[in-house]
Structures are given as structure tokens and as C-alpha cells.
Amino acid sequence: MNKIKIAFFDAKEYDRHSFEESNKSEEFDITFLDTRLSRDTCKLAEDADVVCVFVNDDIDASVIDQLSEMGVKLIALRCAGYNNVDIEYAFRKIHIVRVPAYSPYAVAEHAMALLLTSIRRIHKAYIRTKDFNFSLNGLTGFDLHGKTVGIVGTGKIGRIFIDICRGFGMNVIAYDKFPAADSGITYVSLDELWERSDIISFHCPLTDENRHMVNSDSIAKMKKGVVLINTSRGALIDSEALVEGIKQRQIGAACLDVYEEESDVFFHDYSNHIINDDTLARLISMPNVIVTSHQAFLTNEALQNIADTTLSNIREFISNDTCVNEVCYKCSNLANCKQTHEKKCF
């Protein structure tokens, strides 16, 4: 039997290591490609049965048509989110699978790391002491204990972050379009969450409905000095409105692991270049903004889980012509992709 051929786009060194480990039996024939998948790079998947993609690969209608015409059977996302895939257009043209949960602890812990670094000025203290400057001027922070944190999205990551916050003695309120039953979580409306929260953390997928949910109107409803944390998807926040909110002192700090125009910047070294994105440059220059390069998922445990689950998804689909982690337009419309995909959808 011929090996399943996988065209692996946007491959990084850490991807290669974890997938080679997961494929050490050489069950699959994996071609690692440095380039991202787009309408211009589709040809690189010409002999593949499966393409494996990440968050910044662009799977639009043109890409879907090209892959389908080349005989590619499956798009395997090695991530949970799929806002970069035209799910509606892909319906009945090509199958799509994802990794719904790889290490929710990694992302939730990174969110808390960003928050603590920001409010206790750890990043500033680190730079100072490297220069033997031991002054404490300007490093005053605030206690998390007793503060109200608003959680937007109470899936696995959001609920783990809630547990972490409760460990700090914080008061937790949350918003989710699909509230978790019998969870002990205090759910409120979005407007109430904006108004009451000292800190707001985002743990929800990006949809057409919630794109730019943080905008000039919602920022105006927030507490003065609110801290925003985003480890989900960049386009949940209108970047221009965020900059203005910080300039007006309405937003006290922003902790960003994602950015809405990150695809041309993140995961690359531009230390010797000038960044053309003026908004990102302004954000990074602000003393109360911390930006990390979509690294919340980046732990050894998460990487291995991603590799194992992705190859398991491919194996299951090739064997059964369906997969429990398949995403389709019909299912995603029914219940935000919380229902198990049914083969009859196709």
C-alpha cells in the first residue's frame, strides 16, 4: 500500500521535530514546506493526498478549487481555529479536520504570564537589572486578588483560565454564546462584562459575528484603566480602536499574543528590517503593551499533542472517509461546531 503523501505548509523547526517524532514509523510521506499555503503556492501540493496547514495559511475559494482539482482529499489543520478557511465554500468540495484541543493549559498559562508580566512590570525590571539598574521607580503594579476578571469564551481554555484566576482570589464573570450548564460560572451580558471588569481575557473563536467585538463603542463602556488580554484571534480587537483607547488612557494595558494583521509578520525575524505595519509598530512602542508572536500554544506537550492528533485525524479519515474532528459548514452553523460531524453532511 502506498504511503499517504502530506504537503506540510509553513513548517517551522519545532513542527518538523514533533511531526517526525509522531511519524517515526514513517507511516506517512511528509514533505515539509517553508512557504505558507496560498493561491500562489498551491502547486506545491500537486502530488499530495493531504495538505497540513496552520493559522496563517490562506485557504480561500481559489485555494480550495485548486486543491480539489489536484485530487487533494483532505485539509488537515494543525490548530483549533479555522477562520482562515472558507468553510462554506469548502462544503462538499474538500474535507477539513482540525485539532480541537491540544494543550489548553499552555494557552491559559501564557495568558496569565502576560498579565503578571504586564501589571508587575517584570519585563521592565528584567531590562533594568541587566544594566545593573536596581531602581524601583515606575515599577509599581497592583494586586490581582479581589479584582474582577471578565472571560469571553468558556471553552476548555477559558475554563482553565478561570481556575487560574480563582486561584489568585479574583472575582470571575463570563460571557459565552453557549453558556456551560452547571459549571458554577457567573454569566453576564457582554455590556455588563465590559462595564464591570478590571481585566478582560478573550478565549473564543473568531466568527463574522464577533469580529472587532472590541471597538470604539465597547471600549467606551469599559472601566477606565482596564487590562485586555488576547490569546485567541487578533481580529477580535479593532487595532486602531485599541491604539486610540490606550492613547486616551481608557485602556490601562494590553497583552497581545495575536494581532489581526499578523500573517505577514508573526513567525518571522524582522529584527534587521523596517516593519511596514504602522499600527503594530505603534502598539509595540507603547510602554503598557506586551506583544508576543502567537506563541501561547508553544510548549513541548502542546506540540506533540498537535502532531499526534493531526496524524490521527488523517489516519482516521483515510480509513473511514470521515473523522470525529471534521469541520463542515453545516455542522458549524448548527452549534458552533460543537456537534460531532456526521458523514451524511456530505
Secondary structure, DSSP 8 states (H G I E B T S, - for coil): ---EEEEE-S--HHHHHHHHHHTTT--EEEEE-SS--STTTGGGGTT-SEEEE-TT--B-HHHHHHHHHTT--EEEESSS--TTB-HHHHTTTSEEE--S-S-HHHHHHHHHHHHHHHHTTHHHHHHHHHTT----TT------TT-EEEEE--SHHHHHHHHHHHHTT-EEEEE-SS--TTS---B--HHHHHHH-SEEEE-----TTTTT-BSHHHHHHS-TTEEEEE-S-GGGB-HHHHHHHHHTTSEEEEEES--TTGGGTTTS--TTS--S-HHHHHHHHSTTEEE--S-TT-SHHHHHHHHHHHHHHHHHHHHHS--TTEE-HHHHHHHTT-S---GGG-
